[in-house]
């Protein structure tokens, strides 16, 4: 077949596959998340087996560990959101005062007073707070997704004990597939280990700084910094918005500026300048590809796609590139410069 026709058919097939994955994001996103979690924790199962624990006990320990981490994370988030819902009504008058100050500022810049009055009257703190309350209440709508994720974690954890035997059987006829899948698991663990270390450092520093500045729910915002650290390059932007808003409502523009400076110094330097280099060295992906994958997977899978951008890209590369010796040129183009230099 002509090369142009092959490229055209391949591109068309890729578009169809991406459209299908995007339509079924409710299924693919939690499945990939559960798979990644089990891949990261599965060395615990191997360690227990090497030390003489029976298979059923090692699997039980793995499931308990997975569920325990998920339960602790969920408990902290739910408790913090409930406290936030109770805290927001206290800022009603502060919202009105900020709206009036903004109107005065705009008036000093030459904006018509009648438009300022309409703008100030349109700001209804009760409506804003009710919308926030409805948003917090909608958290219950994800109960089905959480149950589905917990079920996936249970099944993946139970299957972890037999995965090595299955991969050995695959390696008999398709050794490159075995190496590609092993490489995907290894790189995924490296990525999550590096990202988790940086996330813990950032979360601790942010939490201490927010407590020192008197920002409410500092633990929640530190946890948010930890989670958004898994979003390459721009995660800190998402993490700074809530504490900056509370700083504005509680302490004014000076406190808000202090929060932005702290996040800009800690989060931007660590997450956007230092961490991408270590992530690239750990997983072999270039910084440009990491950023593009963030945008692409967030569009395909939604918010979870932003968190799973790097593992999803590694999985695609393992399936489409690493298994085919003719695709080494693609691996060379997509890999980080440091990895290529080491070769």
VEXFI-519665 format. One record per residue: x, y, z of N, C-alpha, C, O in turn; residue in one letter. Coordinates in steps of 0.001 Angstrom, whole numbers, padded with zeros to 6 digits, always signed. Example, Ala and Ser with C-alpha at 12.3 -4.5 7.8 and 13.67 -1.06 7.14 Angstrom:
BEGIN
+013190-005690+007800+012300-004500+007800+013200-003300+007800+014236-003319+008465A
+012850-002250+007080+013670-001060+007140+012900+000030+007870+013409+001138+008039S
This chain:
BEGIN
+000844-001196+000000+000000+000000+000000+000874+001239+000000+001938+001246+000619X
+000438+002293-000689+001216+003538-000688+001375+004074+000724+000485+003932+001563X
+002530+004696+000976+002815+005209+002311+001773+006245+002743+001348+006255+003898X
+001365+007110+001823+000374+008124+002166-000947+007525+002591-001599+008021+003510X
-001351+006432+001905-002611+005774+002277-002499+005117+003643-003453+005143+004421X
-001345+004529+003947-001137+003922+005259-001244+004978+006358-001891+004755+007381X
-000604+006131+006139-000666+007223+007118-002095+007703+007293-002548+007941+008413X
-002809+007845+006169-004188+008323+006237-005080+007351+006992-005868+007764+007842X
-004963+006058+006689-005774+005059+007380-005411+004965+008862-006287+004818+009714X
-004114+005053+009162-003703+005032+010558-004237+006222+011333-004681+006078+012472X
-004195+007402+010718-004725+008597+011381-006226+008481+011601-006730+008832+012668X
-006937+007991+010595-008386+007823+010734-008716+006824+011837-009641+007042+012619X
-007963+005734+011901-008194+004743+012956-007931+005333+014332-008670+005071+015282X
-006866+006135+014435-006550+006766+015717-007664+007710+016155-008007+007763+017336X
-008225+008451+015209-009326+009366+015538-010532+008595+016052-011167+009002+017025X
-010846+007483+015400-011986+006668+015833-011745+006104+017236-012643+006126+018078X
-010529+005597+017485-010218+005032+018802-010299+006103+019886-010877+005871+020948X
-009723+007273+019620-009753+008355+020609-011188+008780+020888-011552+009015+022040X
-012004+008880+019844-013408+009246+020043-014130+008204+020893-014944+008548+021750X
-013824+006923+020650-014443+005886+021466-014003+005936+022914-014823+005775+023817X
-012712+006159+023148-012213+006269+024516-012828+007473+025215-013185+007396+026391X
-012952+008585+024494-013548+009785+025092-015013+009549+025447-015487+010017+026482X
-015728+008827+024590-017131+008541+024877-017279+007609+026079-018257+007697+026821X
-016316+006726+026266-016362+005781+027393-015385+006177+028486-014847+005308+029171X
-015142+007480+028664-014197+007941+029685-014625+007520+031077-013776+007298+031940X
-015934+007405+031318-016432+006975+032628-015938+005586+032991-015860+005239+034170X
-015600+004782+031970-015093+003437+032198-013566+003392+032184-012956+002765+033050X
-012946+004055+031204-011498+003970+031046-010756+004686+032165-009742+004183+032649X
-011241+005853+032586-010507+006642+033579-010389+005923+034918-009271+005769+035409X
-011490+005473+035540-011325+004762+036818-010594+003429+036669-009896+002999+037588X
-010749+002767+035509-010027+001510+035302-008523+001746+035274-007762+001004+035894X
-008094+002786+034551-006670+003102+034506-006163+003547+035868-005046+003202+036253X
-006972+004313+036607-006571+004743+037945-006384+003545+038869-005393+003472+039596X
-007322+002613+038848-007186+001419+039685-005971+000601+039282-005253+000084+040138X
-005740+000482+037976-004580-000270+037504-003277+000359+037980-002367-000345+038420X
-003188+001678+037894-001974+002378+038314-001741+002199+039816-000614+001957+040248X
-002803+002319+040604-002666+002169+042057-002157+000779+042407-001263+000637+043241X
-002718-000244+041780-002308-001616+042085-000885-001876+041600-000125-002581+042266X
-000511-001309+040435+000854-001477+039939+001863-000900+040928+002918-001490+041164X
+001536+000248+041500+002458+000893+042426+002607+000090+043713+003707-000015+044256X
+001513-000474+044200+001547-001155+045492+001854-002646+045351+002123-003313+046350X
+001818-003176+044135+002030-004614+043945+003375-005130+044462+003440-006297+044850X
+004476-004320+044494+005704-004855+045099+005530-005320+046542+006290-006167+047012X
+004544-004781+047246+004261-005262+048603+003858-006730+048561+004277-007527+049400X
+003035-007076+047569+002600-008467+047424+003796-009383+047142+003905-010460+047729X
+004687-008958+046250+005859-009775+045925+006772-009928+047143+007311-011006+047391X
+006939-008846+047896+007794-008897+049085+007236-009889+050105+007988-010661+050700X
+005938-009869+050302+005328-010799+051245+005480-012241+050777+005735-013137+051581X
+005323-012463+049470+005461-013830+048951+006894-014332+049089+007120-015500+049405X
+007864-013443+048851+009268-013853+048982+009615-014203+050419+010527-014994+050659X
+008901-013627+051379+009192-013881+052781+008293-014976+053365+008141-015077+054582X
+007709-015779+052502+007019-016967+052962+005555-016815+053300+004955-017763+053806X
+004939-015649+053041+003518-015485+053329+002701-016226+052272+003058-016202+051094X
+001622-016877+052669+000771-017542+051667+000123-016525+050728-000003-015345+051056X
-000285-017009+049555-000823-016113+048530-002068-015377+049029-002224-014183+048774X
-002960-016086+049743-004197-015441+050173-003925-014333+051187-004607-013308+051187X
-002924-014538+052056-002607-013523+053049-001921-012312+052396-002185-011169+052769X
-001046-012570+051426-000404-011462+050713-001432-010643+049953-001361-009414+049942X
-002396-011316+049313-003451-010592+048595-004322-009796+049555-004693-008659+049264X
-004649-010391+050699-005440-009674+051700-004708-008431+052200-005321-007377+052370X
-003406-008549+052434-002616-007396+052877-002591-006313+051810-002665-005126+052128X
-002487-006715+050531-002472-005739+049449-003808-005006+049360-003839-003782+049229X
-004907-005750+049432-006231-005124+049378-006433-004185+050568-006962-003084+050418X
-006002-004636+051754-006148-003781+052939-005352-002497+052803-005832-001426+053175X
-004131-002595+052270-003315-001406+052084-003954-000442+051096-004005+000763+051340X
-004445-000977+049972-005077-000125+048961-006302+000567+049536-006457+001781+049401X
-007167-000201+050174-008385+000377+050734-008076+001338+051878-008764+002345+052046X
-007047+001032+052664-006694+001922+053761-006243+003287+053286-006663+004308+053830X
-005381+003311+052265-004926+004586+051706-006105+005374+051139-006227+006578+051367X
-006963+004688+050404-008127+005353+049810-009065+005878+050888-009604+006977+050755X
-009268+005107+051956-010178+005517+053026-009647+006739+053764-010407+007663+054053X
-008357+006758+054071-007774+007906+054766-007891+009164+053909-008272+010225+054403X
-007564+009040+052630-007652+010186+051727-009088+010699+051650-009317+011906+051729X
-010056+009796+051496-011457+010199+051382-011955+010846+052662-012701+011824+052615X
-011552+010310+053800-011998+010863+055079-011511+012295+055261-012278+013163+055679X
-010255+012547+054956-009718+013902+055095-010440+014866+054166-010777+015980+054567X
-010678+014448+052931-011337+015329+051962-012767+015635+052387-013171+016798+052378X
-013545+014613+052761-014943+014829+053133-015048+015696+054379-015873+016609+054426X
-014221+015424+055395-014266+016235+056614-013909+017693+056318-014531+018606+056862X
-012931+017912+055476-012533+019277+055143-013608+019990+054336-013848+021179+054543X
-014263+019275+053413-015326+019902+052621-016521+020268+053497-017142+021310+053292X
-016843+019426+054465-017935+019758+055382-017606+021001+056199-018467+021852+056428X
-016372+021097+056630-015966+022289+057374-015973+023522+056486-016331+024614+056929X
-015579+023348+055243-015603+024470+054302-017028+024945+054059-017273+026150+054001X
-017979+024012+053914-019373+024383+053714-019918+025170+054900-020724+026083+054722X
-019481+024822+056111-019917+025570+057297-019213+026910+057424-019728+027820+058074X
-018036+027044+056808-017241+028263+056946-017645+029344+055951-017519+030532+056246X
-018122+028952+054793-018387+029916+053726-019423+030987+054090-019219+032151+053743X
-020540+030643+054782-021510+031703+055101-020941+032851+055933-021524+033936+055938X
-019832+032653+056633-019244+033722+057439-018669+034853+056588-018431+035952+057088X
-018450+034582+055317-017798+035567+054450-018790+036354+053600-018389+037012+052640X
-020103+036297+053943-021104+036990+053136-020848+038487+053087-020804+039080+052010X
-020679+039098+054258-020446+040541+054291-019113+040911+053651-018985+041974+053044X
-018149+040057+053785-016842+040327+053171-016949+040353+051652-016287+041155+050995X
-017783+039475+051091-018000+039478+049646-018630+040793+049211-018232+041359+048193X
-019602+041284+049960-020236+042568+049628-019221+043711+049706-019198+044593+048848X
-018388+043683+050738-017395+044751+050883-016397+044730+049734-016021+045781+049216X
-015972+043550+049337-015048+043461+048206-015698+043936+046922-015047+044583+046101X
-016974+043623+046736-017680+044092+045546-017773+045619+045546-017612+046251+044502X
-018032+046213+046720-018104+047674+046800-016742+048307+046530-016653+049320+045836X
-015682+047713+047076-014334+048234+046816-013982+048136+045334-013372+049045+044770X
-014370+047029+044714-014097+046892+043283-014869+047927+042485-014357+048460+041501X
-016107+048220+042902-016896+049242+042204-016259+050612+042353-016213+051377+041389X
-015765+050937+043545-015094+052223+043742-013837+052331+042887-013554+053383+042313X
-013098+051254+042809-011882+051263+041998-012199+051482+040523-011538+052270+039847X
-013218+050775+040031-013615+050948+038637-014145+052347+038370-013924+052903+037294X
-014852+052925+039357-015348+054287+039204-014193+055278+039101-014250+056234+038328X
-013145+055039+039888-011977+055921+039806-011258+055795+038474-010508+056690+038083X
-011483+054685+037776-010878+054496+036460-011764+055007+035327-011411+054885+034154X
-012924+055583+035682-013769+056198+034669-014944+055379+034208-015597+055744+033230X
-015243+054262+034889-016403+053452+034520-017672+054153+035005-017679+054731+036092X
-018749+054109+034207-019993+054823+034517-020583+054338+035833-020622+053132+036078X
-021050+055267+036702-021602+054863+038003-022835+053983+037887-023017+053084+038708X
-023701+054214+036879-024898+053393+036778-024551+051927+036509-025206+051017+037016X
-023526+051722+035715-023095+050346+035469-022495+049709+036722-022644+048511+036963X
-021803+050552+037525-021242+050020+038774-022344+049622+039740-022243+048600+040420X
-023395+050427+039799-024495+050088+040687-025173+048791+040292-025493+047961+041142X
-025391+048623+038998-025991+047375+038523-025081+046186+038803-025547+045101+039150X
-023770+046405+038646-022826+045342+038925-022828+044969+040398-022819+043787+040743X
-022839+045973+041270-022827+045698+042705-024106+044997+043147-024078+044091+043980X
-025254+045440+042564-026513+044800+042936-026613+043367+042421-027301+042528+043003X
-025912+043103+041315-025970+041753+040744-025189+040743+041566-025382+039536+041418X
-024302+041230+042436-023530+040328+043276-024377+039909+044465-024591+040694+045389X
-024844+038716+044444-025692+038174+045502-024904+037101+046250-024798+035973+045769X
-024353+037429+047408-023568+036431+048131-024359+035176+048456-023830+034065+048427X
-025657+035373+048771-026462+034204+049069-026545+033250+047895-026492+032031+048061X
-026677+033828+046690-026737+032971+045511-025400+032275+045273-025354+031096+044920X
-024306+033026+045472-022990+032429+045286-022769+031296+046267-022308+030217+045894X
-023105+031553+047540-022890+030532+048554-023798+029326+048344-023398+028190+048596X
-025033+029578+047878-025915+028453+047602-025391+027610+046451-025536+026387+046445X
-024776+028281+045470-024188+027535+044348-023026+026676+044833-022864+025529+044417X
-022217+027257+045726-021110+026483+046276-021634+025300+047078-021098+024193+047009X
-022705+025561+047847-023291+024466+048609-023832+023364+047719-023688+022179+048017X
-024464+023776+046608-024957+022771+045658-023814+021982+045053-023927+020778+044822X
-022693+022683+044793-021534+021995+044248-020992+020980+045235-020639+019862+044861X
-020929+021378+046506-020456+020432+047512-021438+019278+047685-021045+018133+047912X
-022727+019606+047571-023713+018544+047690-023658+017559+046553-024011+016391+046714X
-023213+018029+045391-023135+017135+044229-022041+016097+044375-021938+015181+043559X
-021212+016233+045423-020183+015215+045663-020822+013840+045863-020225+012816+045532X
-022044+013828+046408-022719+012550+046607-023037+011860+045290-023262+010650+045258X
-023055+012632+044194-023378+012039+042894-022274+011133+042388-022496+010338+041475X
-021085+011241+042966-019973+010399+042507-019889+009093+043306-018918+008345+043186X
-020912+008829+044118-020884+007606+044920-020763+006366+044044-020007+005444+044353X
-021518+006355+042948-021460+005205+042045-020060+005010+041492-019573+003882+041418X
-019406+006105+041100-018053+006005+040565-017085+005495+041626-016188+004708+041321X
-017259+005936+042861-016377+005476+043929-016553+003982+044175-015575+003253+044341X
-017807+003531+044199-018064+002100+044380-017440+001301+043240-016864+000237+043468X
-017555+001812+042009-016957+001146+040856-015445+001086+040996-014827+000061+040711X
-014849+002195+041438-013401+002221+041628-012967+001245+042714-011961+000553+042558X
-013712+001182+043803-013365+000244+044875-013460-001206+044391-012639-002048+044753X
-014469-001478+043574-014588-002830+043025-013406-003160+042115-012864-004264+042166X
-013014-002196+041286-011859-002403+040411-010584-002639+041232-009779-003510+040902X
-010412-001863+042292-009239-002052+043145-009222-003455+043750-008170-004089+043840X
-010391-003929+044159-010474-005269+044737-010092-006329+043706-009304-007229+043998X
-010652-006222+042501-010405-007247+041485-008958-007195+040988-008329-008238+040809X
-008428-005988+040764-007039-005878+040324-006082-006403+041386-005090-007060+041069X
-006387-006110+042654-005528-006593+043734-005556-008117+043811-004527-008751+044043X
-006742-008703+043616-006850-010159+043646-006108-010797+042475-005558-011891+042604X
-006095-010107+041324-005422-010658+040146-003916-010439+040175-003192-011038+039379X
-003432-009593+041078-002003-009278+041087-001140-010499+041365+000003-010571+040912X
-001681-011458+042107-000875-012629+042457-000554-013503+041255+000459-014203+041261X
-001393-013477+040224-001164-014343+039081-000639-013655+037851-000498-014292+036807X
-000341-012366+037937+000059-011634+036742+001430-012067+036243+001657-012105+035034X
+002350-012394+037147+003687-012802+036709+003629-014090+035885+004315-014212+034871X
+002814-015043+036321+002685-016276+035563+002098-016032+034181+002521-016661+033212X
+001147-015144+034080+000547-014838+032780+001549-014146+031869+001616-014434+030674X
+002322-013238+032434+003332-012571+031619+004419-013547+031167+004945-013422+030061X
+004753-014509+032013+005726-015536+031604+005193-016346+030428+005941-016692+029513X
+003886-016648+030457+003288-017385+029348+003292-016549+028068+003513-017078+026978X
+003050-015254+028203+003091-014371+027037+004503-014291+026474+004691-014251+025258X
+005491-014268+027357+006882-014098+026924+007388-015279+026106+008370-015142+025375X
+006741-016432+026212+007182-017589+025431+007085-017304+023939+008000-017634+023185X
+005984-016694+023505+005784-016397+022083+006031-014927+021744+006414-014609+020618X
+005818-014037+022701+005948-012604+022432+006817-011949+023516+006295-011253+024387X
+008117-012164+023469+008968-011607+024535+008973-010088+024564+009130-009500+025634X
+008804-009437+023417+008816-007967+023405+007585-007402+024128+007655-006338+024743X
+006463-008121+024050+005281-007670+024781+005545-007723+026275+005177-006802+027004X
+006175-008786+026733+006507-008901+028162+007430-007762+028581+007209-007133+029616X
+008461-007495+027786+009388-006411+028141+008689-005061+028125+008958-004206+028969X
+007784-004871+027155+007078-003596+027063+006175-003379+028276+006137-002281+028830X
+005451-004414+028688+004564-004279+029842+005359-004127+031135+004971-003361+032017X
+006471-004853+031250+007334-004663+032419+007890-003242+032460+007973-002625+033522X
+008272-002732+031276+008769-001364+031226+007703-000355+031615+007989+000623+032305X
+006463-000593+031171+005362+000296+031563+005172+000303+033074+005033+001368+033676X
+005164-000876+033690+004981-000944+035142+006135-000275+035877+005915+000449+036847X
+007364-000511+035422+008537+000067+036086+008534+001592+035974+008755+002292+036962X
+008284+002100+034775+008280+003543+034581+007135+004209+035333+007284+005318+035846X
+005988+003526+035398+004862+004088+036154+005213+004202+037628+004895+005205+038268X
+005865+003180+038171+006278+003254+039579+007290+004377+039785+007195+005133+040752X
+008256+004486+038880+009242+005560+039011+008565+006927+038992+008874+007789+039814X
+007652+007121+038060+006957+008405+037962+006212+008720+039250+006302+009831+039771X
+005479+007741+039760+004692+008003+040956+005559+008171+042188+005218+008949+043078X
+006665+007464+042256+007575+007640+043397+008169+009050+043383+008152+009743+044400X
+008696+009472+042225+009283+010817+042123+008231+011880+042392+008474+012824+043143X
+007054+011727+041776+005995+012728+041947+005496+012755+043383+005203+013826+043915X
+005394+011594+044015+004934+011545+045399+005925+012219+046334+005523+012938+047249X
+007206+011995+046117+008217+012638+046961+008133+014151+046842+008102+014860+047848X
+008096+014644+045603+007966+016085+045411+006638+016600+045962+006581+017684+046543X
+005567+015819+045778+004265+016239+046289+004234+016354+047797+003647+017290+048339X
+004865+015404+048483+004916+015482+049942+005695+016699+050412+005290+017377+051356X
+006822+016977+049748+007615+018157+050118+006793+019428+049916+006740+020293+050791X
+006157+019528+048756+005354+020720+048459+004188+020838+049431+003912+021928+049933X
+003495+019724+049707+002332+019767+050589+002712+020201+051996+002010+021006+052609X
+003819+019674+052513+004250+020053+053864+004616+021535+053913+004213+022246+054833X
+005379+021997+052925+005776+023409+052909+004562+024324+052772+004473+025344+053454X
+003625+023961+051890+002427+024782+051710+001576+024802+052973+001080+025855+053374X
+001407+023643+053600+000581+023572+054802+001178+024412+055928+000461+025155+056599X
+002478+024296+056134+003136+025084+057187+002997+026583+056898+002706+027368+057800X
+003204+026971+055646+003096+028388+055290+001671+028899+055472+001480+030013+055960X
+000667+028110+055092-000729+028542+055233-001131+028626+056700-001859+029540+057089X
-000665+027684+057521-000951+027765+058964-000313+029016+059552-000930+029701+060368X
+000913+029317+059145+001601+030510+059651+000879+031783+059247+000869+032754+060004X
+000268+031793+058051-000480+032973+057596-001918+032989+058086-002633+033964+057850X
-002361+031932+058763-003704+031905+059322-004798+031598+058324-005938+032018+058523X
-004489+030879+057257-005487+030530+056256-006284+029327+056745-005685+028327+057142X
-007620+029388+056730-008408+028234+057197-008195+027013+056312-007861+027132+055133X
-008395+025835+056906-008324+024551+056198-006973+024357+055511-006908+023912+054365X
-005916+024692+056212-004580+024578+055614-004250+023136+055234-003566+022894+054239X
-004744+022165+056038-004464+020759+055721-005127+020364+054408-004532+019650+053601X
-006351+020825+054192-007050+020522+052941-006306+021096+051746-006155+020422+050727X
-005840+022337+051862-005133+022954+050730-003756+022310+050529-003263+022233+049404X
-003140+021849+051618-001906+021085+051452-002157+019765+050742-001365+019349+049897X
-003267+019103+051087-003633+017871+050400-003945+018147+048932-003611+017346+048059X
-004588+019288+048664-004865+019660+047280-003560+019889+046508-003458+019513+045340X
-002577+020497+047148-001272+020672+046508-000630+019336+046197-000004+019165+045151X
-000788+018385+047117-000227+017056+046894-000883+016374+045695-000194+015778+044868X
-002212+016458+045596-002928+015808+044495-002619+016482+043170-002340+015805+042180X
-002666+017819+043141-002410+018527+041882-000958+018414+041446-000627+018739+040306X
-000088+017956+042340+001297+017750+041936+001418+016643+040891+002397+016595+040147X
+000422+015749+040834+000431+014704+039821+000028+015230+038441+000149+014513+037448X
-000449+016469+038373-000775+017101+037102+000478+017817+036622+000898+018787+037254X
+001085+017379+035539+002386+017938+035141+002315+019424+034829+001342+019909+034251X
+003356+020131+035222+003640+021503+034811+002699+022564+035388+003178+023580+035891X
+001389+022368+035335+000458+023435+035705-000392+023082+036923-001342+023798+037239X
-000063+021995+037606-000895+021575+038725-000968+022607+039839-002002+022746+040493X
+000137+023339+040061+000149+024292+041173-000851+025421+040951-001334+026010+041918X
-001171+025735+039698-002149+026798+039414-003520+026408+039952-004229+027243+040512X
-003893+025147+039784-005169+024673+040311-005161+024642+041833-006191+024862+042471X
-003999+024368+042412-003927+024260+043864-003907+025580+044599-004226+025625+045787X
-003535+026668+043920-003407+027949+044602-004720+028727+044659-004861+029622+045492X
-005683+028408+043793-006904+029215+043704-007713+029194+044999-008030+030271+045506X
-008074+028023+045576-008892+028051+046797-008235+028773+047978-008890+029619+048588X
-006975+028484+048335-006404+029232+049467-006258+030718+049186-006367+031531+050103X
-006013+031089+047928-005922+032522+047600-007268+033207+047790-007317+034332+048287X
-008350+032560+047409-009679+033145+047610-010012+033285+049091-010545+034311+049514X
-009700+032255+049880-009951+032365+051322-009067+033428+051958-009485+034114+052891X
-007848+033563+051455-006984+034629+051965-007561+035993+051638-007479+036910+052455X
-008145+036145+050452-008772+037411+050079-009969+037716+050959-010155+038859+051376X
-010784+036711+051247-011972+036918+052071-011631+037132+053533-012302+037892+054230X
-010590+036463+053996-010275+036544+055412-009261+037597+055791-009358+038177+056872X
-008286+037862+054931-007221+038786+055294-006987+039941+054357-006201+040834+054673X
-007652+039958+053196-007473+041066+052268-006416+040777+051219-005906+039663+051095X
-006105+041832+050464-005201+041672+049328-003764+041364+049758-003028+040677+049050X
-003378+041876+050916-002020+041604+051370-001782+040133+051648-000755+039575+051261X
-002755+039495+052334-002633+038068+052604-002710+037258+051320-002010+036257+051162X
-003570+037698+050400-003667+037010+049112-002342+037057+048364-001889+036055+047810X
-001730+038235+048357-000435+038365+047692+000613+037477+048351+001457+036896+047669X
+000560+037374+049684+001518+036508+050386+001326+035048+049987+002303+034327+049783X
+000065+034605+049874-000205+033227+049449+000314+032992+048034+000929+031961+047759X
+000068+033947+047137+000525+033796+045755+002053+033760+045673+002622+033010+044880X
+002706+034573+046494+004175+034580+046488+004718+033254+047005+005666+032702+046446X
+004106+032742+048086+004560+031461+048648+004383+030344+047631+005304+029562+047392X
+003196+030270+047032+002952+029225+046041+003829+029422+044812+004331+028455+044238X
+004010+030669+044414+004853+030905+043253+006295+030503+043497+006977+030020+042593X
+006757+030706+044724+008142+030363+045050+008334+028863+045226+009255+028272+044664X
+007438+028250+046025+007586+026829+046340+007089+025958+045191+007830+025137+044651X
+005832+026149+044831+005204+025234+043883+005733+025404+042473+006006+024416+041791X
+005881+026647+042026+006329+026839+040650+007754+026330+040464+008061+025649+039485X
+008618+026668+041415+010014+026245+041277+010126+024726+041323+010788+024125+040478X
+009474+024099+042315+009602+022654+042459+008819+021888+041395+009344+020950+040795X
+007546+022288+041154+006683+021507+040274+006926+021786+038795+006810+020879+037971X
+007260+023021+038449+007356+023377+037035+008784+023449+036524+009005+023348+035317X
+009756+023621+037404+011140+023748+036950+011996+022535+037316+012714+022001+036471X
+011917+022101+038585+012788+021020+039050+012178+019650+038768+012839+018782+038198X
+010918+019451+039165+010304+018130+039060+010245+017585+037638+010545+016407+037448X
+009870+018385+036611+009808+017800+035252+011110+017165+034791+011088+016184+034047X
+012246+017710+035222+013521+017118+034821+013700+015737+035440+014155+014808+034772X
+013346+015600+036710+013460+014299+037363+012437+013310+036811+012736+012126+036658X
+011225+013795+036511+010214+012916+035923+010662+012434+034551+010504+011260+034216X
+011229+013357+033746+011710+012969+032427+012803+011926+032514+012826+010983+031723X
+013713+012083+033469+014777+011094+033643+014221+009761+034135+014748+008703+033788X
+013150+009806+034949+012613+008577+035532+011811+007762+034526+011873+006532+034542X
+011059+008426+033651+010166+007697+032746+010589+007785+031294+010031+007086+030448X
+011574+008637+030982+012057+008713+029616+011179+009502+028679+011244+009284+027469X
+010345+010425+029184+009488+011256+028343+010029+012681+028328+010478+013194+029353X
+009984+013305+027177+010434+014682+027078+009447+015602+027789+008286+015245+027986X
+009916+016788+028171+009058+017757+028859+007918+018200+027968+006794+018378+028437X
+008197+018383+026670+007149+018804+025733+006071+017730+025629+004880+018039+025664X
+006483+016474+025500+005507+015395+025411+004684+015288+026692+003488+014999+026635X
+005305+015515+027838+004576+015461+029104+003481+016518+029146+002365+016240+029584X
+003794+017728+028694+002800+018801+028705+001689+018529+027693+000512+018719+027998X
+002058+018086+026490+001051+017785+025471+000140+016648+025930-001069+016686+025706X
+000727+015638+026574-000088+014530+027066-001064+014999+028136-002178+014482+028223X
-000665+015967+028949-001569+016526+029946-002808+017104+029282-003930+016785+029674X
-002611+017951+028283-003744+018577+027598-004599+017527+026892-005827+017571+026954X
-003940+016588+026225-004675+015584+025452-005520+014695+026357-006712+014521+026105X
-004924+014129+027408-005667+013189+028241-006707+013891+029100-007723+013287+029444X
-006478+015154+029456-007522+015902+030156-008734+016099+029257-009871+016084+029729X
-008493+016285+027955-009595+016418+027002-010298+015086+026773-011520+015052+026622X
-009547+013992+026746-010129+012689+026449-010836+012096+027670-011967+011624+027555X
-010187+012115+028828-010698+011419+030007-011262+012340+031078-011792+011860+032080X
-011159+013654+030890-011675+014565+031900-010666+014841+032997-009464+014689+032778X
-011131+015248+034183-010196+015597+035267-009234+014473+035634-008060+014731+035900X
-009713+013227+035655-008810+012120+035955-007729+011969+034893-006635+011483+035180X
-008034+012385+033667-007037+012318+032612-005846+013208+032888-004722+012877+032511X
-006084+014354+033553-004968+015223+033911-004059+014560+034927-002838+014704+034860X
-004648+013830+035875-003849+013130+036882-003119+011919+036293-002028+011563+036739X
-003732+011297+035293-003190+010058+034732-002500+010280+033392-002292+009325+032644X
-002145+011515+033078-001593+011821+031758-000314+011036+031485-000180+010427+030424X
+000615+011041+032416+001890+010349+032197+001706+008829+032157+002208+008201+031225X
+001006+008198+033127+000799+006748+033004+000060+006344+031735+000387+005323+031130X
-000940+007135+031321-001667+006805+030096-000750+006887+028882-000833+006045+027988X
+000126+007892+028839+001073+008007+027733+002057+006851+027733+002391+006318+026674X
+002520+006461+028903+003434+005313+028997+002763+004030+028519+003401+003196+027876X
+001474+003869+028832+000756+002672+028385+000618+002648+026867+000813+001609+026236X
+000282+003793+026286+000153+003867+024829+001496+003584+024158+001556+002862+023162X
+002569+004151+024701+003889+003900+024121+004277+002429+024257+004889+001867+023348X
+003932+001802+025377+004257+000385+025548+003532-000470+024527+004108-001415+023989X
+002267-000148+024253+001459-000962+023348+001793-000704+021887+001812-001634+021081X
+002060+000560+021536+002235+000914+020126+003689+001051+019694+004003+000860+018519X
+004578+001378+020624+005967+001675+020244+006931+000607+020746+007717+000067+019967X
+006877+000302+022030+007889-000589+022611+007782-002025+022111+008778-002748+022098X
+006594-002447+021699+006434-003824+021240+006903-004024+019800+007027-005160+019344X
+007162-002934+019083+007506-003017+017664+008938-002539+017460+009212-001356+017665X
+009858-003409+017065+011245-002956+016863+011380-001927+015749+012360-001183+015716X
+010409-001870+014831+010468-000881+013761+010092+000512+014235+010240+001479+013488X
+009606+000630+015468+009157+001925+015982+010197+002579+016888+009860+003483+017653X
+011452+002140+016816+012496+002735+017649+012683+004209+017344+013058+004981+018226X
+012425+004615+016095+012561+006031+015756+011553+006868+016531+011864+007980+016958X
+010337+006334+016713+009325+007059+017482+009730+007155+018949+009549+008199+019576X
+010278+006069+019500+010741+006109+020888+011850+007137+021066+011902+007838+022076X
+012757+007221+020054+013844+008201+020140+013315+009628+020087+013839+010507+020771X
+012284+009867+019282+011729+011217+019166+010949+011626+020418+010923+012804+020775X
+010323+010669+021076+009462+010986+022210+010184+010936+023548+009668+011438+024546X
+011371+010337+023585+012085+010179+024840+012778+011483+025235+012960+012391+024424X
+013153+011536+026500+013878+012700+026987+015300+012700+026455+015841+011648+026118X
+015899+013866+026380+017257+013991+025845+018260+013242+026706+019205+012649+026184X
+018062+013263+028038+019017+012598+028923+019063+011103+028678+020126+010486+028730X
+017867+010511+028404+017846+009071+028148+018565+008757+026855+019302+007774+026781X
+018365+009570+025838+019030+009327+024576+020544+009465+024707+021297+008704+024100X
+020980+010428+025493+022410+010619+025679+023023+009433+026398+024154+009035+026122X
+022243+008866+027343+022769+007718+028095+022927+006498+027210+023779+005647+027466X
+022088+006405+026138+022226+005289+025228+023425+005447+024319+023684+004581+023483X
